[in-house]
């Protein structure tokens, strides 16, 4: 048989006929139209509320409320001193800014940065960030560096 666009056919079993629901007893899907017997789900226009559990007390009402969200919270991206030390050595920097941290892929653009005191600084660095912990400020000053708060 010659290969031709006129005799193309789908693979056997790949095309199925759709269910024709509610079209009489001969279809096999008449009567209840695959909805079962009675109840809200069998009727037209049925919608359930989010979290509805069939009348049982829903989970969000069984579990007690606790805590609160502080709407005034300021979220900082924490960067430790050892990260600054590594960055300064790798790129031979004496001044580290938020833009340098962003260029190194450590913070996302526009993120607020807080320098934390984990690690040590051996080089005198001028560090510019939005916030510093006391320990970080002391460690940078002890190494002969300066702290600039934006």
MODELLER restraints for C-alpha pairs under 7 A, 6 or more apart:
rsr = mdl.restraints
at = mdl.atoms
rsr.add(forms.Gaussian(group=physical.xy_distance, feature=features.Distance(at['CA:21:A'], at['CA:29:A']), mean=5.14, stdev=0.5))
rsr.add(forms.Gaussian(group=physical.xy_distance, feature=features.Distance(at['CA:21:A'], at['CA:30:A']), mean=6.38, stdev=0.5))
rsr.add(forms.Gaussian(group=physical.xy_distance, feature=features.Distance(at['CA:21:A'], at['CA:33:A']), mean=5.44, stdev=0.5))
rsr.add(forms.Gaussian(group=physical.xy_distance, feature=features.Distance(at['CA:22:A'], at['CA:29:A']), mean=5.79, stdev=0.5))
rsr.add(forms.Gaussian(group=physical.xy_distance, feature=features.Distance(at['CA:22:A'], at['CA:30:A']), mean=4.42, stdev=0.5))
rsr.add(forms.Gaussian(group=physical.xy_distance, feature=features.Distance(at['CA:22:A'], at['CA:31:A']), mean=6.68, stdev=0.5))
rsr.add(forms.Gaussian(group=physical.xy_distance, feature=features.Distance(at['CA:22:A'], at['CA:33:A']), mean=4.95, stdev=0.5))
rsr.add(forms.Gaussian(group=physical.xy_distance, feature=features.Distance(at['CA:23:A'], at['CA:29:A']), mean=6.95, stdev=0.5))
rsr.add(forms.Gaussian(group=physical.xy_distance, feature=features.Distance(at['CA:23:A'], at['CA:30:A']), mean=5.57, stdev=0.5))
rsr.add(forms.Gaussian(group=physical.xy_distance, feature=features.Distance(at['CA:24:A'], at['CA:30:A']), mean=4.50, stdev=0.5))
rsr.add(forms.Gaussian(group=physical.xy_distance, feature=features.Distance(at['CA:25:A'], at['CA:31:A']), mean=6.69, stdev=0.5))
rsr.add(forms.Gaussian(group=physical.xy_distance, feature=features.Distance(at['CA:35:A'], at['CA:42:A']), mean=5.16, stdev=0.5))
rsr.add(forms.Gaussian(group=physical.xy_distance, feature=features.Distance(at['CA:36:A'], at['CA:42:A']), mean=6.57, stdev=0.5))
rsr.add(forms.Gaussian(group=physical.xy_distance, feature=features.Distance(at['CA:40:A'], at['CA:46:A']), mean=6.26, stdev=0.5))
rsr.add(forms.Gaussian(group=physical.xy_distance, feature=features.Distance(at['CA:51:A'], at['CA:58:A']), mean=6.23, stdev=0.5))
rsr.add(forms.Gaussian(group=physical.xy_distance, feature=features.Distance(at['CA:52:A'], at['CA:58:A']), mean=6.22, stdev=0.5))
rsr.add(forms.Gaussian(group=physical.xy_distance, feature=features.Distance(at['CA:76:A'], at['CA:112:A']), mean=4.94, stdev=0.5))
rsr.add(forms.Gaussian(group=physical.xy_distance, feature=features.Distance(at['CA:76:A'], at['CA:113:A']), mean=5.26, stdev=0.5))
rsr.add(forms.Gaussian(group=physical.xy_distance, feature=features.Distance(at['CA:76:A'], at['CA:114:A']), mean=5.77, stdev=0.5))
rsr.add(forms.Gaussian(group=physical.xy_distance, feature=features.Distance(at['CA:77:A'], at['CA:107:A']), mean=6.96, stdev=0.5))
rsr.add(forms.Gaussian(group=physical.xy_distance, feature=features.Distance(at['CA:77:A'], at['CA:111:A']), mean=6.74, stdev=0.5))
rsr.add(forms.Gaussian(group=physical.xy_distance, feature=features.Distance(at['CA:77:A'], at['CA:112:A']), mean=6.01, stdev=0.5))
rsr.add(forms.Gaussian(group=physical.xy_distance, feature=features.Distance(at['CA:77:A'], at['CA:113:A']), mean=4.83, stdev=0.5))
rsr.add(forms.Gaussian(group=physical.xy_distance, feature=features.Distance(at['CA:77:A'], at['CA:114:A']), mean=6.00, stdev=0.5))
rsr.add(forms.Gaussian(group=physical.xy_distance, feature=features.Distance(at['CA:78:A'], at['CA:113:A']), mean=6.13, stdev=0.5))
rsr.add(forms.Gaussian(group=physical.xy_distance, feature=features.Distance(at['CA:78:A'], at['CA:114:A']), mean=5.05, stdev=0.5))
rsr.add(forms.Gaussian(group=physical.xy_distance, feature=features.Distance(at['CA:78:A'], at['CA:115:A']), mean=6.01, stdev=0.5))
rsr.add(forms.Gaussian(group=physical.xy_distance, feature=features.Distance(at['CA:78:A'], at['CA:116:A']), mean=6.50, stdev=0.5))
rsr.add(forms.Gaussian(group=physical.xy_distance, feature=features.Distance(at['CA:79:A'], at['CA:114:A']), mean=6.19, stdev=0.5))
rsr.add(forms.Gaussian(group=physical.xy_distance, feature=features.Distance(at['CA:79:A'], at['CA:115:A']), mean=4.97, stdev=0.5))
rsr.add(forms.Gaussian(group=physical.xy_distance, feature=features.Distance(at['CA:79:A'], at['CA:116:A']), mean=5.93, stdev=0.5))
rsr.add(forms.Gaussian(group=physical.xy_distance, feature=features.Distance(at['CA:80:A'], at['CA:115:A']), mean=5.68, stdev=0.5))
rsr.add(forms.Gaussian(group=physical.xy_distance, feature=features.Distance(at['CA:80:A'], at['CA:116:A']), mean=4.67, stdev=0.5))
rsr.add(forms.Gaussian(group=physical.xy_distance, feature=features.Distance(at['CA:80:A'], at['CA:117:A']), mean=5.83, stdev=0.5))
rsr.add(forms.Gaussian(group=physical.xy_distance, feature=features.Distance(at['CA:80:A'], at['CA:118:A']), mean=5.28, stdev=0.5))
rsr.add(forms.Gaussian(group=physical.xy_distance, feature=features.Distance(at['CA:80:A'], at['CA:119:A']), mean=6.74, stdev=0.5))
rsr.add(forms.Gaussian(group=physical.xy_distance, feature=features.Distance(at['CA:81:A'], at['CA:115:A']), mean=6.90, stdev=0.5))
rsr.add(forms.Gaussian(group=physical.xy_distance, feature=features.Distance(at['CA:81:A'], at['CA:116:A']), mean=6.34, stdev=0.5))
rsr.add(forms.Gaussian(group=physical.xy_distance, feature=features.Distance(at['CA:81:A'], at['CA:117:A']), mean=5.62, stdev=0.5))
rsr.add(forms.Gaussian(group=physical.xy_distance, feature=features.Distance(at['CA:81:A'], at['CA:118:A']), mean=5.65, stdev=0.5))
rsr.add(forms.Gaussian(group=physical.xy_distance, feature=features.Distance(at['CA:81:A'], at['CA:119:A']), mean=5.12, stdev=0.5))
rsr.add(forms.Gaussian(group=physical.xy_distance, feature=features.Distance(at['CA:81:A'], at['CA:120:A']), mean=5.90, stdev=0.5))
rsr.add(forms.Gaussian(group=physical.xy_distance, feature=features.Distance(at['CA:81:A'], at['CA:121:A']), mean=6.38, stdev=0.5))
rsr.add(forms.Gaussian(group=physical.xy_distance, feature=features.Distance(at['CA:81:A'], at['CA:136:A']), mean=6.93, stdev=0.5))
rsr.add(forms.Gaussian(group=physical.xy_distance, feature=features.Distance(at['CA:82:A'], at['CA:118:A']), mean=6.58, stdev=0.5))
rsr.add(forms.Gaussian(group=physical.xy_distance, feature=features.Distance(at['CA:82:A'], at['CA:119:A']), mean=4.48, stdev=0.5))
rsr.add(forms.Gaussian(group=physical.xy_distance, feature=features.Distance(at['CA:82:A'], at['CA:120:A']), mean=5.82, stdev=0.5))
rsr.add(forms.Gaussian(group=physical.xy_distance, feature=features.Distance(at['CA:82:A'], at['CA:121:A']), mean=6.93, stdev=0.5))
rsr.add(forms.Gaussian(group=physical.xy_distance, feature=features.Distance(at['CA:85:A'], at['CA:121:A']), mean=5.79, stdev=0.5))
rsr.add(forms.Gaussian(group=physical.xy_distance, feature=features.Distance(at['CA:88:A'], at['CA:94:A']), mean=6.70, stdev=0.5))
rsr.add(forms.Gaussian(group=physical.xy_distance, feature=features.Distance(at['CA:94:A'], at['CA:124:A']), mean=6.94, stdev=0.5))
rsr.add(forms.Gaussian(group=physical.xy_distance, feature=features.Distance(at['CA:94:A'], at['CA:125:A']), mean=5.02, stdev=0.5))
rsr.add(forms.Gaussian(group=physical.xy_distance, feature=features.Distance(at['CA:94:A'], at['CA:126:A']), mean=6.22, stdev=0.5))
rsr.add(forms.Gaussian(group=physical.xy_distance, feature=features.Distance(at['CA:95:A'], at['CA:125:A']), mean=5.64, stdev=0.5))
rsr.add(forms.Gaussian(group=physical.xy_distance, feature=features.Distance(at['CA:95:A'], at['CA:126:A']), mean=4.48, stdev=0.5))
rsr.add(forms.Gaussian(group=physical.xy_distance, feature=features.Distance(at['CA:95:A'], at['CA:127:A']), mean=5.85, stdev=0.5))
rsr.add(forms.Gaussian(group=physical.xy_distance, feature=features.Distance(at['CA:96:A'], at['CA:126:A']), mean=6.20, stdev=0.5))
rsr.add(forms.Gaussian(group=physical.xy_distance, feature=features.Distance(at['CA:96:A'], at['CA:127:A']), mean=4.92, stdev=0.5))
rsr.add(forms.Gaussian(group=physical.xy_distance, feature=features.Distance(at['CA:96:A'], at['CA:128:A']), mean=6.13, stdev=0.5))
rsr.add(forms.Gaussian(group=physical.xy_distance, feature=features.Distance(at['CA:97:A'], at['CA:127:A']), mean=6.17, stdev=0.5))
rsr.add(forms.Gaussian(group=physical.xy_distance, feature=features.Distance(at['CA:97:A'], at['CA:128:A']), mean=4.75, stdev=0.5))
rsr.add(forms.Gaussian(group=physical.xy_distance, feature=features.Distance(at['CA:97:A'], at['CA:129:A']), mean=6.54, stdev=0.5))
rsr.add(forms.Gaussian(group=physical.xy_distance, feature=features.Distance(at['CA:98:A'], at['CA:128:A']), mean=6.58, stdev=0.5))
rsr.add(forms.Gaussian(group=physical.xy_distance, feature=features.Distance(at['CA:98:A'], at['CA:129:A']), mean=6.04, stdev=0.5))
rsr.add(forms.Gaussian(group=physical.xy_distance, feature=features.Distance(at['CA:101:A'], at['CA:107:A']), mean=6.02, stdev=0.5))
rsr.add(forms.Gaussian(group=physical.xy_distance, feature=features.Distance(at['CA:102:A'], at['CA:108:A']), mean=5.93, stdev=0.5))
rsr.add(forms.Gaussian(group=physical.xy_distance, feature=features.Distance(at['CA:102:A'], at['CA:109:A']), mean=6.32, stdev=0.5))
rsr.add(forms.Gaussian(group=physical.xy_distance, feature=features.Distance(at['CA:112:A'], at['CA:130:A']), mean=5.95, stdev=0.5))
rsr.add(forms.Gaussian(group=physical.xy_distance, feature=features.Distance(at['CA:113:A'], at['CA:129:A']), mean=5.65, stdev=0.5))
rsr.add(forms.Gaussian(group=physical.xy_distance, feature=features.Distance(at['CA:113:A'], at['CA:130:A']), mean=5.34, stdev=0.5))
rsr.add(forms.Gaussian(group=physical.xy_distance, feature=features.Distance(at['CA:113:A'], at['CA:131:A']), mean=6.47, stdev=0.5))
rsr.add(forms.Gaussian(group=physical.xy_distance, feature=features.Distance(at['CA:114:A'], at['CA:129:A']), mean=6.34, stdev=0.5))
rsr.add(forms.Gaussian(group=physical.xy_distance, feature=features.Distance(at['CA:114:A'], at['CA:130:A']), mean=5.91, stdev=0.5))
rsr.add(forms.Gaussian(group=physical.xy_distance, feature=features.Distance(at['CA:114:A'], at['CA:131:A']), mean=4.50, stdev=0.5))
rsr.add(forms.Gaussian(group=physical.xy_distance, feature=features.Distance(at['CA:114:A'], at['CA:132:A']), mean=5.30, stdev=0.5))
rsr.add(forms.Gaussian(group=physical.xy_distance, feature=features.Distance(at['CA:115:A'], at['CA:131:A']), mean=6.39, stdev=0.5))
rsr.add(forms.Gaussian(group=physical.xy_distance, feature=features.Distance(at['CA:115:A'], at['CA:132:A']), mean=4.73, stdev=0.5))
rsr.add(forms.Gaussian(group=physical.xy_distance, feature=features.Distance(at['CA:115:A'], at['CA:133:A']), mean=6.34, stdev=0.5))
rsr.add(forms.Gaussian(group=physical.xy_distance, feature=features.Distance(at['CA:115:A'], at['CA:136:A']), mean=6.46, stdev=0.5))
rsr.add(forms.Gaussian(group=physical.xy_distance, feature=features.Distance(at['CA:116:A'], at['CA:132:A']), mean=6.26, stdev=0.5))
rsr.add(forms.Gaussian(group=physical.xy_distance, feature=features.Distance(at['CA:116:A'], at['CA:133:A']), mean=5.36, stdev=0.5))
rsr.add(forms.Gaussian(group=physical.xy_distance, feature=features.Distance(at['CA:116:A'], at['CA:136:A']), mean=5.35, stdev=0.5))
rsr.add(forms.Gaussian(group=physical.xy_distance, feature=features.Distance(at['CA:117:A'], at['CA:133:A']), mean=6.60, stdev=0.5))
rsr.add(forms.Gaussian(group=physical.xy_distance, feature=features.Distance(at['CA:117:A'], at['CA:135:A']), mean=5.08, stdev=0.5))
rsr.add(forms.Gaussian(group=physical.xy_distance, feature=features.Distance(at['CA:117:A'], at['CA:136:A']), mean=4.00, stdev=0.5))
rsr.add(forms.Gaussian(group=physical.xy_distance, feature=features.Distance(at['CA:121:A'], at['CA:139:A']), mean=6.71, stdev=0.5))
rsr.add(forms.Gaussian(group=physical.xy_distance, feature=features.Distance(at['CA:121:A'], at['CA:140:A']), mean=6.44, stdev=0.5))
rsr.add(forms.Gaussian(group=physical.xy_distance, feature=features.Distance(at['CA:121:A'], at['CA:143:A']), mean=6.31, stdev=0.5))
rsr.add(forms.Gaussian(group=physical.xy_distance, feature=features.Distance(at['CA:122:A'], at['CA:143:A']), mean=5.88, stdev=0.5))
rsr.add(forms.Gaussian(group=physical.xy_distance, feature=features.Distance(at['CA:123:A'], at['CA:143:A']), mean=6.16, stdev=0.5))
rsr.add(forms.Gaussian(group=physical.xy_distance, feature=features.Distance(at['CA:124:A'], at['CA:143:A']), mean=5.30, stdev=0.5))
rsr.add(forms.Gaussian(group=physical.xy_distance, feature=features.Distance(at['CA:124:A'], at['CA:144:A']), mean=4.74, stdev=0.5))
rsr.add(forms.Gaussian(group=physical.xy_distance, feature=features.Distance(at['CA:124:A'], at['CA:145:A']), mean=4.20, stdev=0.5))
rsr.add(forms.Gaussian(group=physical.xy_distance, feature=features.Distance(at['CA:125:A'], at['CA:140:A']), mean=6.95, stdev=0.5))
rsr.add(forms.Gaussian(group=physical.xy_distance, feature=features.Distance(at['CA:125:A'], at['CA:145:A']), mean=4.44, stdev=0.5))
rsr.add(forms.Gaussian(group=physical.xy_distance, feature=features.Distance(at['CA:125:A'], at['CA:146:A']), mean=6.42, stdev=0.5))
rsr.add(forms.Gaussian(group=physical.xy_distance, feature=features.Distance(at['CA:126:A'], at['CA:145:A']), mean=5.34, stdev=0.5))
rsr.add(forms.Gaussian(group=physical.xy_distance, feature=features.Distance(at['CA:126:A'], at['CA:146:A']), mean=4.73, stdev=0.5))
rsr.add(forms.Gaussian(group=physical.xy_distance, feature=features.Distance(at['CA:126:A'], at['CA:147:A']), mean=6.05, stdev=0.5))
rsr.add(forms.Gaussian(group=physical.xy_distance, feature=features.Distance(at['CA:127:A'], at['CA:146:A']), mean=6.33, stdev=0.5))
rsr.add(forms.Gaussian(group=physical.xy_distance, feature=features.Distance(at['CA:127:A'], at['CA:147:A']), mean=5.21, stdev=0.5))
rsr.add(forms.Gaussian(group=physical.xy_distance, feature=features.Distance(at['CA:127:A'], at['CA:148:A']), mean=6.05, stdev=0.5))
rsr.add(forms.Gaussian(group=physical.xy_distance, feature=features.Distance(at['CA:128:A'], at['CA:147:A']), mean=6.25, stdev=0.5))
rsr.add(forms.Gaussian(group=physical.xy_distance, feature=features.Distance(at['CA:128:A'], at['CA:148:A']), mean=4.62, stdev=0.5))
rsr.add(forms.Gaussian(group=physical.xy_distance, feature=features.Distance(at['CA:128:A'], at['CA:149:A']), mean=5.96, stdev=0.5))
rsr.add(forms.Gaussian(group=physical.xy_distance, feature=features.Distance(at['CA:128:A'], at['CA:150:A']), mean=6.80, stdev=0.5))
rsr.add(forms.Gaussian(group=physical.xy_distance, feature=features.Distance(at['CA:129:A'], at['CA:148:A']), mean=6.52, stdev=0.5))
rsr.add(forms.Gaussian(group=physical.xy_distance, feature=features.Distance(at['CA:129:A'], at['CA:149:A']), mean=5.43, stdev=0.5))
rsr.add(forms.Gaussian(group=physical.xy_distance, feature=features.Distance(at['CA:129:A'], at['CA:150:A']), mean=5.85, stdev=0.5))
rsr.add(forms.Gaussian(group=physical.xy_distance, feature=features.Distance(at['CA:130:A'], at['CA:149:A']), mean=5.31, stdev=0.5))
rsr.add(forms.Gaussian(group=physical.xy_distance, feature=features.Distance(at['CA:130:A'], at['CA:150:A']), mean=4.96, stdev=0.5))
rsr.add(forms.Gaussian(group=physical.xy_distance, feature=features.Distance(at['CA:131:A'], at['CA:149:A']), mean=6.19, stdev=0.5))
rsr.add(forms.Gaussian(group=physical.xy_distance, feature=features.Distance(at['CA:137:A'], at['CA:147:A']), mean=6.67, stdev=0.5))
rsr.add(forms.Gaussian(group=physical.xy_distance, feature=features.Distance(at['CA:140:A'], at['CA:146:A']), mean=6.50, stdev=0.5))
